[in-house]
């Protein structure tokens, strides 16, 4: 007989199980009928015909040859009491000590099981993991079942974008919860109200609203409290504005300690609802990594980078920087409007790729142009263009022109490189 761990439950190599009398302190010692009790058949189904899930697990029944119960250190069996098959799969519900399920091939021999540090080694296969396709993005920007990161340089429009997504969430029947670690309640109130949102349908929490025991604590310590509020209020989307003050760490720590982003995202995952966090790139690097660290990109499954867009007024271009398990996600161009009182009063959303294509087509109507010429015209329309903006515009235009060439809108004309390469409209009759 092979003894493999549990309060006197023994698993033989031929698949049978037996039990011996428990010792004091095992949780079963005071029950004189323990043998009959362990052998009791499963309870009757409830009124709906459903079996007790804590007692009877079909997956474990199917794989009962490789089910084991934890807690080593029990003595070899003496006067074993047979456990009727297949009911032994249900006794885990009654054992007072922790247990471990070993889910492996049904033909796996129990004799090959090993223990490390008093715990049985266990594993699973990808067959135990659901392979459902990812759900559609919410509002074309947010992960529906996990965390999303939006980051942009100060002044680009993160706050306006957050207010816009708050209103979008309300229109979709969601109740957003804003954790404003930056402590700017009036900005949130004005923006949401200006875009037509219902302020009474936005849960608002800032650090001053937390209990004294959480004052000055990092987000992963505050998250359980926020989860309680979300559950009681019925919130199903949380927005964190923003990561730097929410963590309470210096910016160099956000950059240098790769464990911080993963700890932060783990706290978001524990909330059990979708989340949106705001961050920023390093100073002077408007398209750099969040906080200057690739670890923040690695920790999040979906990340958007925001930059100022060309043209008069307040335009924000959001482009996906990382998109795990998703194919092409089109960029988003938001144009914010302001009233005479300088309050945000409207927003227009466009497909950024569509708007870029339209701008290129309009520019090429007057004749072929090089990428450099097109980029200069766009840069001239921008107010206070950031350093390196011209290079980023040329890169975006080059990608768009190559895509438009594949679709038959434009064609490359002459030259081996630089300004000698020009792009012109392809006549409709010449299109494939």
C-alpha positions as CSV (number, residue, x, y, z in Angstrom):
1,X,0.0,0.0,0.0
2,X,1.3,3.5,-0.9
3,X,0.6,6.1,1.8
4,X,0.3,9.5,0.2
5,X,-0.9,12.0,2.7
6,X,-4.1,13.0,4.4
7,X,-5.8,12.6,7.7
8,X,-5.5,8.8,7.5
9,X,-6.7,8.4,4.0
10,X,-4.6,6.0,2.0
11,X,-4.4,5.5,-1.7
12,X,-3.2,2.2,-3.0
13,X,-1.5,1.7,-6.4
14,X,-4.6,-0.1,-7.7
15,X,-6.8,2.9,-7.0
16,X,-8.6,1.8,-3.8
17,X,-8.7,4.0,-0.8
18,X,-8.9,3.2,2.9
19,X,-9.1,5.3,6.1
20,X,-7.8,4.7,9.6
21,X,-8.8,6.2,12.9
22,X,-7.9,9.8,13.3
23,X,-5.7,11.1,16.0
24,X,-6.7,13.9,18.5
25,X,-6.6,17.3,16.8
26,X,-7.4,16.0,13.3
27,X,-10.9,17.4,13.4
28,X,-12.5,13.9,13.2
29,X,-11.2,12.3,16.5
30,X,-14.4,13.1,18.5
31,X,-16.7,11.4,16.0
32,X,-17.2,7.7,17.0
33,X,-18.9,7.0,13.8
34,X,-16.1,8.4,11.6
35,X,-15.8,5.3,9.5
36,X,-19.5,5.2,8.6
37,X,-19.5,8.9,8.2
38,X,-16.8,8.9,5.6
39,X,-18.5,6.1,3.8
40,X,-21.8,7.8,3.7
41,X,-23.3,8.2,0.2
42,X,-23.5,11.6,-1.4
43,X,-26.4,13.8,-0.3
44,X,-29.6,13.9,-2.2
45,X,-29.9,16.5,-5.0
46,X,-31.6,19.7,-4.1
47,X,-35.0,20.8,-5.3
48,X,-33.6,21.9,-8.6
49,X,-31.9,18.5,-9.1
50,X,-28.4,19.8,-8.7
51,X,-25.8,17.9,-6.7
52,X,-23.8,19.4,-3.9
53,X,-20.8,20.8,-5.6
54,X,-18.7,20.7,-2.4
55,X,-19.3,17.0,-2.1
56,X,-19.3,15.7,-5.6
57,X,-17.0,17.0,-8.3
58,X,-17.5,15.3,-11.7
59,X,-14.0,16.2,-12.8
60,X,-12.5,14.5,-9.8
61,X,-14.8,11.5,-10.2
62,X,-13.6,11.1,-13.7
63,X,-10.0,11.4,-12.6
64,X,-10.2,9.8,-9.2
65,X,-7.1,7.7,-9.7
66,X,-5.0,10.9,-9.3
67,X,-6.9,12.6,-6.5
68,X,-4.9,13.0,-3.3
69,X,-5.5,14.9,0.0
70,X,-2.8,16.9,1.6
71,X,-1.2,16.9,5.1
72,X,1.6,14.4,5.2
73,X,3.0,13.0,8.5
74,X,0.2,10.6,9.2
75,X,1.2,7.1,10.4
76,X,0.9,4.0,8.2
77,X,-2.5,2.5,8.2
78,X,-3.6,0.2,11.0
79,X,-6.9,-1.7,10.8
80,X,-7.9,0.2,7.6
81,X,-11.5,0.8,6.9
82,X,-12.3,0.5,3.2
83,X,-13.9,3.5,1.5
84,X,-16.6,2.4,-0.9
85,X,-15.8,3.5,-4.5
86,X,-16.6,5.9,-5.9
87,X,-17.7,7.9,-2.8
88,X,-14.2,8.6,-1.7
89,X,-14.1,11.6,-4.0
90,X,-16.6,13.4,-1.7
91,X,-14.7,13.0,1.5
92,X,-12.5,16.0,0.8
93,X,-15.6,18.1,1.9
94,X,-15.4,16.6,5.4
95,X,-11.6,16.6,6.0
96,X,-10.7,19.4,8.4
97,X,-7.1,19.8,7.1
98,X,-6.2,21.5,3.8
99,X,-6.1,19.2,0.7
100,X,-4.6,19.3,-2.7
101,X,-6.1,18.0,-5.9
102,X,-3.8,16.3,-8.3
103,X,-5.2,16.5,-11.8
104,X,-3.2,14.6,-14.3
105,X,-3.6,11.9,-16.9
106,X,-6.3,9.3,-15.7
107,X,-3.7,6.6,-16.3
108,X,-1.0,8.2,-14.2
109,X,0.2,5.9,-11.5
110,X,-0.1,7.2,-7.9
111,X,3.2,5.6,-7.1
112,X,4.9,8.3,-9.2
113,X,3.6,11.1,-7.1
114,X,6.2,13.0,-5.0
115,X,6.1,15.4,-2.2
116,X,8.1,18.7,-1.9
117,X,8.2,20.5,1.4
118,X,5.3,18.4,2.7
119,X,3.0,19.2,-0.2
120,X,2.2,16.9,-3.1
121,X,3.4,18.0,-6.5
122,X,0.5,18.7,-8.8
123,X,-0.1,20.2,-12.3
124,X,-2.8,20.7,-14.9
125,X,-2.8,20.7,-18.7
126,X,-4.1,23.3,-21.2
127,X,-7.2,21.1,-21.5
128,X,-8.2,22.3,-18.1
129,X,-8.1,26.0,-19.2
130,X,-11.0,27.6,-21.2
131,X,-10.1,28.6,-24.7
132,X,-13.0,31.0,-25.3
133,X,-12.0,33.9,-27.6
134,X,-11.5,37.3,-25.9
135,X,-14.7,39.4,-25.5
136,X,-15.0,42.6,-27.6
137,X,-13.4,45.7,-26.2
138,X,-15.7,48.1,-24.4
139,X,-16.1,51.4,-26.3
140,X,-13.4,50.1,-28.6
141,X,-10.7,50.9,-26.0
142,X,-11.1,49.0,-22.7
143,X,-10.5,45.3,-21.8
144,X,-13.9,44.0,-20.7
145,X,-12.5,41.6,-18.1
146,X,-9.3,43.1,-16.9
147,X,-7.1,46.2,-16.6
148,X,-6.3,48.8,-19.3
149,X,-3.6,51.4,-19.2
150,X,-3.9,54.8,-20.9
151,X,-0.8,57.0,-20.7
152,X,0.2,60.4,-22.1
153,X,2.3,63.4,-21.3
154,X,0.8,66.0,-19.0
155,X,-1.6,68.3,-20.8
156,X,-2.5,66.0,-23.6
157,X,-6.0,65.1,-22.4
158,X,-6.0,62.1,-20.1
159,X,-8.6,63.7,-17.8
160,X,-10.9,64.7,-20.7
161,X,-10.6,61.2,-22.1
162,X,-11.5,59.7,-18.7
163,X,-14.6,61.9,-18.4
164,X,-15.6,60.9,-22.0
165,X,-15.2,57.2,-21.1
166,X,-17.2,57.8,-17.8
167,X,-20.1,59.0,-19.9
168,X,-19.7,56.2,-22.4
169,X,-19.9,53.7,-19.5
170,X,-23.1,55.3,-18.2
171,X,-24.7,55.1,-21.6
172,X,-23.7,51.4,-21.7
173,X,-25.5,50.8,-18.4
174,X,-22.3,50.7,-16.3
175,X,-21.7,52.4,-13.0
176,X,-18.1,53.8,-12.9
177,X,-16.1,54.3,-9.8
178,X,-13.3,56.9,-9.9
179,X,-10.4,56.6,-7.4
180,X,-8.9,60.1,-7.8
181,X,-5.5,59.8,-6.1
182,X,-4.7,63.3,-7.6
183,X,-7.5,64.8,-5.5
184,X,-9.2,66.9,-8.2
185,X,-12.9,66.4,-7.7
186,X,-14.1,69.6,-9.4
187,X,-12.2,68.7,-12.6
188,X,-14.0,65.4,-12.7
189,X,-17.4,66.9,-11.9
190,X,-17.1,69.7,-14.4
191,X,-15.9,67.4,-17.2
192,X,-18.5,64.7,-16.7
193,X,-21.3,67.3,-16.3
194,X,-20.1,69.2,-19.4
195,X,-20.3,66.0,-21.5
196,X,-23.8,65.3,-20.4
197,X,-23.1,62.7,-17.8
198,X,-25.0,62.0,-14.6
199,X,-22.7,62.9,-11.7
200,X,-25.0,61.0,-9.3
201,X,-24.1,57.8,-11.3
202,X,-20.3,58.2,-10.8
203,X,-18.9,56.8,-7.5
204,X,-16.1,59.2,-6.4
205,X,-13.4,58.3,-3.9
206,X,-10.2,60.2,-3.1
207,X,-7.5,59.4,-0.5
208,X,-9.1,61.7,2.1
209,X,-12.2,59.5,2.0
210,X,-10.3,56.4,3.1
211,X,-10.3,55.2,6.7
212,X,-7.4,56.4,8.9
213,X,-5.8,52.9,8.8
214,X,-5.4,53.3,5.0
215,X,-4.0,56.8,5.0
216,X,-0.9,57.0,2.9
217,X,-1.0,53.4,1.9
218,X,-0.2,52.1,-1.6
219,X,-2.9,51.1,-4.0
220,X,-2.6,47.3,-3.4
221,X,-3.4,48.0,0.3
222,X,-6.3,50.2,-0.6
223,X,-7.7,48.0,-3.3
224,X,-9.7,45.6,-1.0
225,X,-11.5,48.6,0.5
226,X,-12.4,49.9,-3.0
227,X,-13.6,46.4,-3.9
228,X,-16.0,46.5,-0.9
229,X,-17.3,49.9,-2.0
230,X,-17.7,48.7,-5.6
231,X,-19.6,45.6,-4.5
232,X,-22.0,47.5,-2.2
233,X,-22.6,50.3,-4.6
234,X,-22.9,48.1,-7.7
235,X,-19.9,49.7,-9.5
236,X,-18.6,47.6,-12.5
237,X,-15.8,49.8,-13.8
238,X,-13.0,51.4,-11.8
239,X,-10.8,54.3,-13.0
240,X,-7.6,55.1,-11.2
241,X,-6.3,58.7,-11.7
242,X,-3.4,58.2,-11.6
243,X,-0.9,55.5,-11.0
244,X,1.9,57.7,-9.6
245,X,0.0,59.1,-6.6
246,X,-2.1,55.9,-6.2
247,X,1.0,53.9,-5.5
248,X,2.5,56.6,-3.2
249,X,6.0,55.8,-4.7
250,X,8.6,58.1,-6.1
251,X,8.7,58.1,-9.9
252,X,12.2,56.6,-10.0
253,X,10.9,53.7,-8.0
254,X,8.1,53.2,-10.7
255,X,10.9,53.1,-13.3
256,X,13.6,51.0,-11.5
257,X,11.5,48.4,-9.6
258,X,10.0,45.9,-12.1
259,X,7.9,44.3,-9.4
260,X,5.8,47.4,-8.8
261,X,3.7,47.2,-12.0
262,X,3.0,43.5,-11.6
263,X,2.0,44.1,-7.9
264,X,-0.2,47.0,-9.0
265,X,-1.9,45.0,-11.8
266,X,-2.4,42.0,-9.4
267,X,-4.3,44.4,-7.1
268,X,-6.5,45.5,-10.1
269,X,-7.2,41.9,-11.0
270,X,-8.3,41.1,-7.5
271,X,-11.0,43.7,-7.8
272,X,-12.9,41.4,-10.1
273,X,-14.1,44.2,-12.4
274,X,-12.7,46.0,-15.5
275,X,-10.3,48.9,-14.7
276,X,-8.7,51.8,-16.4
277,X,-5.5,53.4,-15.1
278,X,-3.8,56.6,-16.2
279,X,-0.1,57.1,-16.4
280,X,2.5,59.2,-18.2
281,X,5.8,58.8,-20.0
282,X,9.1,60.3,-18.8
283,X,9.6,64.0,-19.1
284,X,10.7,65.0,-22.6
285,X,9.8,61.6,-24.1
286,X,6.1,61.9,-25.2
287,X,6.2,58.4,-26.8
288,X,8.5,56.7,-24.3
289,X,7.5,53.7,-22.1
290,X,5.2,54.4,-19.2
291,X,7.3,55.9,-16.4
292,X,10.3,55.0,-18.5
293,X,10.0,51.2,-17.8
294,X,9.0,48.4,-20.2
295,X,7.7,46.5,-17.1
296,X,4.5,48.6,-17.2
297,X,3.9,47.5,-20.8
298,X,4.6,43.9,-19.8
299,X,2.2,44.0,-16.8
300,X,-0.9,45.3,-18.7
301,X,-2.6,43.3,-21.4
302,X,-3.8,46.4,-23.3
303,X,-2.0,49.8,-23.3
304,X,-2.8,53.0,-25.2
305,X,-0.5,55.9,-25.9
306,X,-2.0,59.4,-26.2
307,X,-0.4,62.3,-28.1
308,X,-1.5,65.7,-29.3
309,X,-2.9,65.6,-32.8
310,X,-2.5,68.3,-35.5
311,X,-5.0,71.0,-36.2
312,X,-6.6,73.9,-34.2
313,X,-8.3,73.0,-31.0
314,X,-7.9,70.2,-28.6
315,X,-7.2,66.9,-30.5
316,X,-6.0,63.7,-28.8
317,X,-4.7,60.7,-30.8
318,X,-4.9,57.4,-28.9
319,X,-3.0,54.5,-30.4
320,X,-2.7,51.0,-29.0
321,X,0.8,50.4,-27.8
322,X,0.3,46.8,-26.7
323,X,-2.6,44.5,-27.4
324,X,-2.3,40.9,-26.2
325,X,-4.5,38.3,-27.8
326,X,-6.0,40.9,-30.2
327,X,-5.4,41.6,-33.8
328,X,-5.6,45.0,-35.3
329,X,-7.2,47.7,-33.1
330,X,-7.8,51.0,-34.9
331,X,-6.5,54.2,-33.3
332,X,-8.9,56.7,-31.9
333,X,-8.9,60.5,-32.5
334,X,-10.8,62.6,-30.0
335,X,-11.6,66.2,-30.5
336,X,-12.8,68.1,-27.5
337,X,-15.0,71.2,-27.6
338,X,-15.2,74.0,-25.0
339,X,-18.0,76.5,-24.3
340,X,-17.7,80.2,-23.7
341,X,-17.2,79.5,-20.0
342,X,-14.2,77.3,-20.9
343,X,-15.9,74.2,-19.7
344,X,-15.7,71.0,-21.7
345,X,-19.0,70.7,-23.5
346,X,-18.5,68.1,-26.3
347,X,-16.4,65.5,-27.9
348,X,-16.2,64.1,-31.4
349,X,-14.7,60.6,-32.0
350,X,-13.2,59.5,-35.2
351,X,-11.3,56.5,-36.5
352,X,-7.7,57.8,-36.5
353,X,-6.7,55.7,-39.5
354,X,-9.7,57.0,-41.4
355,X,-8.9,60.6,-40.6
356,X,-5.3,60.2,-41.5
357,X,-6.3,58.6,-44.8
358,X,-8.7,61.5,-45.6
359,X,-5.9,64.0,-44.8
360,X,-3.5,62.3,-47.2
361,X,-6.0,62.0,-50.0
362,X,-6.9,65.7,-49.7
363,X,-3.2,66.7,-49.8
364,X,-2.4,64.5,-52.8
365,X,-5.3,66.0,-54.9
366,X,-2.9,68.9,-55.8
367,X,-0.2,66.5,-56.9
368,X,2.3,63.9,-55.7
369,X,4.1,64.6,-52.4
370,X,6.9,63.0,-50.4
371,X,6.4,61.8,-46.8
372,X,8.7,64.6,-45.6
373,X,6.6,67.3,-47.4
374,X,3.3,65.9,-46.0
375,X,4.8,65.7,-42.5
376,X,6.0,69.4,-42.7
377,X,2.5,70.6,-43.6
378,X,1.0,68.7,-40.7
379,X,3.6,69.9,-38.2
380,X,3.0,73.5,-39.2
381,X,-0.7,73.1,-38.2
382,X,0.3,72.0,-34.6
383,X,0.7,74.4,-31.7
384,X,3.8,73.8,-29.6
385,X,4.8,70.6,-31.3
386,X,6.9,68.4,-29.0
387,X,10.5,67.6,-29.8
388,X,10.6,64.7,-32.3
389,X,7.0,65.2,-33.3
390,X,8.0,65.5,-37.0
391,X,9.7,62.1,-36.9
392,X,6.7,60.5,-35.3
393,X,4.4,62.1,-37.9
394,X,6.6,60.8,-40.8
395,X,6.5,57.3,-39.3
396,X,2.7,57.4,-39.0
397,X,2.3,58.7,-42.6
398,X,4.6,56.1,-44.0
399,X,2.6,53.3,-42.4
400,X,-0.7,54.8,-43.6
401,X,0.7,55.3,-47.2
402,X,1.9,51.7,-47.3
403,X,-1.5,50.5,-46.2
404,X,-3.3,52.7,-48.7
405,X,-1.0,51.4,-51.5
406,X,-2.0,47.8,-50.6
407,X,-5.7,48.9,-50.8
408,X,-5.2,50.6,-54.1
409,X,-5.6,54.3,-53.1
410,X,-2.1,55.6,-53.8
411,X,1.0,54.5,-55.6
412,X,4.7,55.1,-55.2
413,X,6.4,57.3,-57.8
414,X,10.2,57.2,-58.6
415,X,13.2,57.7,-56.4
416,X,15.2,55.4,-54.2
417,X,14.6,57.1,-50.9
418,X,14.0,60.4,-49.0
419,X,12.3,63.2,-50.8
420,X,12.9,61.6,-54.2
421,X,10.2,59.1,-53.2
422,X,6.8,60.6,-53.8
423,X,3.3,59.3,-53.5
424,X,0.4,60.1,-55.8
425,X,-3.2,59.1,-56.2
426,X,-4.0,56.0,-58.2
427,X,-6.6,56.6,-60.8
428,X,-9.8,54.7,-60.2
429,X,-9.4,52.7,-63.4
430,X,-6.0,51.6,-62.3
431,X,-7.1,50.2,-59.0
432,X,-7.0,46.4,-58.6
